[in-house]
Amino acid sequence: MFACEAVNKKAPRSTPKTEIQITEFPEFTKANAEQLASLPLVCIQQEYPNKLGQVLASQADLATPKQLRPAFYGCFDWHSAVHGHWSLVVLLKKYPNLSQAEEIKELLKNHLSKEHIQTEIAFFKTEENASFERTYGWAWLFQLATELQTWDDEISEELLTNLMPLVEVLEEKMMNFLPKLVYPIRVGEHSNTAFALSLSYDYAIAFQKKNLQDLIEKRAKDYYLQDVDCPLEWEPSGYDFLSPCLEEAKLMAKILSDEEFLAWLKTFLPELFQEDFQLNIAEVSDRSDGKLVHLDGLNFSRAWNLFELAKHPQLKHLTNLGNQHFMAAYPNLVGDAYEGSHWLGSFALYAINKAPN
């Protein structure tokens, strides 16, 4: 207790001034896209190893991942399979002439068929699994729907039509859950509330879901508007792949006006306004450990948050820090152990999408 009190009162709110190293964001080419596409192409079809995560009501519930969840059975777990599909859609939107384009489209049509999505819905409607993948996986499914909506391709409408009944089931679950969540979850892993609200908010805007949009804005203000002095120096925890402080800041940037947000941020993370602000890159000690490799995901997610915040002229200097975090993790993607490769490509791509042009 004494140690925590000492940190709160005496820990510096900024890092010592050091010479700033300028890091450029890499050019993302078609060849890079094909390399990145190879990761989800493998994992969305790889059934094992698999972390099912469901609750068994009886022996009758024992089944293979593909039998239980025929759309999103691969990539070790359900949410990774979802954002693996999201990655393939994003890459085809960026580079329609990928060498794997036809293979990707066939896989998407097969996995996201009407029949497969109905099986997924049946699973989510079981009493024992009503909260399955709450709220991280739900948010990624919203992100997949958002990407399909803006994809100008002959198969996109069919895929979105098939997917939307499941999206709407999870949207209803989110609408029911948020009013009951009295306190936000401020961890650096899947259950982080700010991350889920941010992705869900994008979906609400894209699909003009006004009730969901209003609810997210209200709950975000309930949870975070009075927050001050976020302890960024306490990050990261050992298994983090999200930054609790930066995810919260990014969310508030979306729901507040620019003037309101900057005033709020000056009390929440005042050190971000210092042009020499530094943030140590997270270090991965063992890339074959599924938990320890989370920290490369943290480097990517810090990058996308810093890129988003840098859209404000007063915070433009954060772009370079985002570049540094991105470049620390990016070379590890290809040839990595499956513990990282089954999901880190999606995080890299999300950061690429947020990087300044």
Stockholm file with secondary structure:
# STOCKHOLM 1.0

chainA/1-357         MFACEAVNKKAPRSTPKTEIQITEFPEFTKANAEQLASLPLVCIQQEYPNKLGQVLASQADLATPKQLRPAFYGCFDWHSAVHGHWSLVVLLKKYPNLSQAEEIKELLKNHLSKEHIQTEIAFFKTEENASFERTYGWAWLFQLATELQTWDDEISEELLTNLMPLVEVLEEKMMNFLPKLVYPIRVGEHSNTAFALSLSYDYAIAFQKKNLQDLIEKRAKDYYLQDVDCPLEWEPSGYDFLSPCLEEAKLMAKILSDEEFLAWLKTFLPELFQEDFQLNIAEVSDRSDGKLVHLDGLNFSRAWNLFELAKHPQLKHLTNLGNQHFMAAYPNLVGDAYEGSHWLGSFALYAINKAPN
#=GR chainA/1-357 SS CHHHHHHHHHSCSSCCCCCCCCCCCCCCCHHHHHHHHHHHHHHTTCCCSCCCCCCCSSGGGCCCHHHHCSSSCCSSSHHHHHHHHHHHHHHHHHCTTCTTHHHHHHHHHHHTCHHHHHHHHHHHTSGGGTTTTTTHHHHHHHHHHHHHHTCCSTTHHHHHHHHHHHHHHHHHHHHHHGGGCCSCCCCSSTTCHHHHHHHHHHHHHHTTCHHHHHHHHHHHHHHHTTCCSCCGGGCCCTTCSSCHHHHHHHHHHHHSCHHHHHHHHHHHCGGGGSTTCCCCCCCCSCTTSTTTTHHHHHHHHHHHHHHHHTTSGGGTTHHHHHHHHHHHHGGGSTTCCHHHHTTHHHHHHHHHHHSCC
#=GC SS_cons         CHHHHHHHHHSCSSCCCCCCCCCCCCCCCHHHHHHHHHHHHHHTTCCCSCCCCCCCSSGGGCCCHHHHCSSSCCSSSHHHHHHHHHHHHHHHHHCTTCTTHHHHHHHHHHHTCHHHHHHHHHHHTSGGGTTTTTTHHHHHHHHHHHHHHTCCSTTHHHHHHHHHHHHHHHHHHHHHHGGGCCSCCCCSSTTCHHHHHHHHHHHHHHTTCHHHHHHHHHHHHHHHTTCCSCCGGGCCCTTCSSCHHHHHHHHHHHHSCHHHHHHHHHHHCGGGGSTTCCCCCCCCSCTTSTTTTHHHHHHHHHHHHHHHHTTSGGGTTHHHHHHHHHHHHGGGSTTCCHHHHTTHHHHHHHHHHHSCC
//
